[in-house]
Amino acid sequence: MIIIKRRFTFVAIVMCLCAGMLHGQDNVSGTIKIKGVEDIARERSPELFLPQDEFETNSEYNQRVARQKALLKDIRAQLLAEAEARKKEKGRLAAEQAAEEERLLQIKIAESLSPAEFTPSTLGRYNAENNTFPFKINGKSYTVNVPRSVARDFKKEFSSVKVEGYKRLQRDLRTYDYFNMVAIHPITGSRFPFGPTKNLAAAPVIAGKKSVVPPELTMRVAFVEPNGNGFLDAEEKGKVKVSITNSGNGSAMGVFVKLNAETSNRDISAGTSKIIGEVPAGQTKTTEFEINASKSVTRMENRFTVSATESYGFPPDPAQISFETFPFIPPRLELVDFGVNTPNEGNEIRPQTTTEVQARVQNRGQGPAEDVQFSINLPKGVYFTPDSKQDYSFSSLKPGEFKDLEFSFNTAKTVGKTIDVSIGFTEESTTGKFPLNLEVEKPQQTIQQLVVSGQEMGTMEFADVATVSVDIEKDIPTSGRKGKHDLAIVFGIESYKNVPGVSFAKRDAEWMKKYFENILGIPKNRIYYKTDTDVGQAEFNKVFGEKGWIEKRITKGKSNVFVYYAGHGAPDKKTAYLIPYDGDPNYASQTGYEMDKLYEQLGSFEAKSTTVFLDACFSGANRDNEMLLADARPVFMEVDESATRNVTVFSASSGSEISSAWPEKKHGLFSYFLMKGMRGEADTNSDKQITVGELGDYVKEKVSNYAGMLDREQTPGLRTLDEDKVLISY
């Protein structure tokens, strides 16, 4: 949906006149004459058009005439601008209408795709040199390859031969294109593809099923939405990405993918079919379906089935995908604070003095504010200083984000006890104004105090939007493992003080804590759990340092120690660092926590075993590929097993790779499959036990495969001295 905002700067008569204002050009002056300009000017300022009064001096009259000419010039310019704006708006609306018509045409074409069946009318003489039969369907000639071994039988049974495929309307909505056409032998069922096959790569036509070198197709699907919150929000456009991989020895031909909705939702629209064509052996081809949500979309889970066909009858297994739509959430703009600066002692606003004001507005709603405009309005007797800003524009204000509006004014002698300032605002979904009542001759909060408080202003707390579609958050199993002596540290930093955040890191930590409780059997009071602002640099020293949290609680030789970290990592020369909430990746060695130091500390506790799960990367970018460093210097996370002694390390990525988020599942990709593996998926030999090696192999395979669906490369790593160590028993 496109919201068109119009601001009316003239009375109704102006709008009525705009369409017919342009009259022509003055041949003498070359200026454009506009009908009605003087009428409008007389209505607005009739006193400027009165004849010279007997009590009016020539100088005063000349000044009035000058103001009259200036007014006429101003109105003429405004009307011309209005006419030009109307012309541009007309063009924009025409382009928008054309785009909408094209969109609807493409939907009709896509939805017209349907099976097609024919009976060939005539069969020509067999060409034994190139193994082909000419034949006709509805008067059109085609050629089909048929091996000589079955050609005689094919001709004998020709009256019963059927042709199958798919048809789709062309742009004229009358004629059709045909795809994946095959002639089917009525006795053996062998399928003989033939042309023309639009959008299919040319390839040697193989005879029937019996002589086909079969392909082996697998299909992966993923849902990707733009803002990374895991939902298809109102007015968002998401994508279903489908990858078809051929791991067989023969080529797959005429691969055709369909997207079918299993749930009914009138507020979303999606494509229904795509043609991939040939998928050669050993290759992967990808296509996308766009899914659009309207502004009226509601909260619900949407399920789709993705299926495919292949000309020779070797399709991949269908796959299902689900995602949640989320309704439009309006922003809520508020004036939350202000500061004043005056030259007076006590910072008081006084008559005939200049006052500087800094007003802070914040989006305290759950939805983003788009195309935000603010205008400062002063009461009578209060005047902006010449260099004061009166209007502000922002493309967007995210939930919790605030902006400071600065302006300055002078006051007349007659100013009252309060100055009633009004800050008007417009936004795509709402308008309003904030009253700002400034008391005269009373001490005010300074601008500096406002700035300091802004540094401490936290992000907004929002309602829980936990989803119903994330499988790892449902029915977490209990393994029966007893970890009464064990200890766990869980750190998740999603919002950072100085740099962009890590999508879903807090959610990762929250659920990993539950997995430690349920699957590893660690008591709640032996899990040290902190997120966001609570994970400052001091926390690392407090937990891992000498006489810290771990050392005070560990039972040497009996306690297994587990550490989970989701957040930023950063490189500095050839050393890797974890970045606390208040750290700066550009100064990793000064503000971060060195990985080598962490492993040394963990190895010194004499625990029964120590396992680290590290959902961080050291590429200089975050999960959304936003750069954190001015000059990223990737570090490959090599862990020296001998130096770390009994420390096992599961790491999310290698080298300069990014540790990705998976928006569809609302978790980090590594953390998602780590938890999924711990549920039992990693038990590849079904012996009711998950070893370190099994979990590492499972996570590496799954993350590497699914990262490709997100157009990323991510290869988890495992460093351990004992891959056969049993981590979980069921």
Secondary structure, DSSP 8 states (H G I E B T S, - for coil): ---------S-HHHHHHHTT-EEEE-TTT--EEETTHHHHHHHH-GGGGS---TTS-HHHHHHHHHHHHHHHHHHHHHHHHHHHHHHHHHHHHHHHHHHHHHHHHHHHHHHT-EEEEE---EE---BTTTTEEEEEETTEEEEEE--HHHHHHHHHTGGG-EEEEEEEE-TTSSSEEEEEEEEE-TTT--EEEBS--TT--------SGGG-----EEEEEEEE-TTSSSEEETT-EEEEEEEEEE-SSS-EEEEEEEEEESS--TTEEE--EEEEEEE-TT-EEEEEEEEEE-TT--SEEEEEEEEEE-TTS-----EEEEEEEE------EEEEEEEEE-SSTTSBB-TTSEEEEEEEEEE-SSS-EEEEEEEEE--TTEEE-TT---EEEEEEE-TT-EEEEEEEEEE-TT--SEEEEEEEEEETTEEEEEEEEEEBTSB--BHHHHHHHHHH-----------S--GGGSS--------TT-EEEEEE--S-SSS---TTHHHHHHHHHHHHHHTS---GGGEEEEEGGG--HHHHHHHHSTTSHHHHH--TTT-EEEEEEES-EEEETTEEEE--TT--GGGHHHHSEEHHHHHHHHHTS--SEEEEEEE---SSB-TT--B-SSS---------HHHHTTEEEEES--TT----EETTTTEEHHHHHHHHIIIIIT-TT-SSEEEHHHHHHHHHHHHHHHHHHTT-----EEE-S-TT-EEEE-
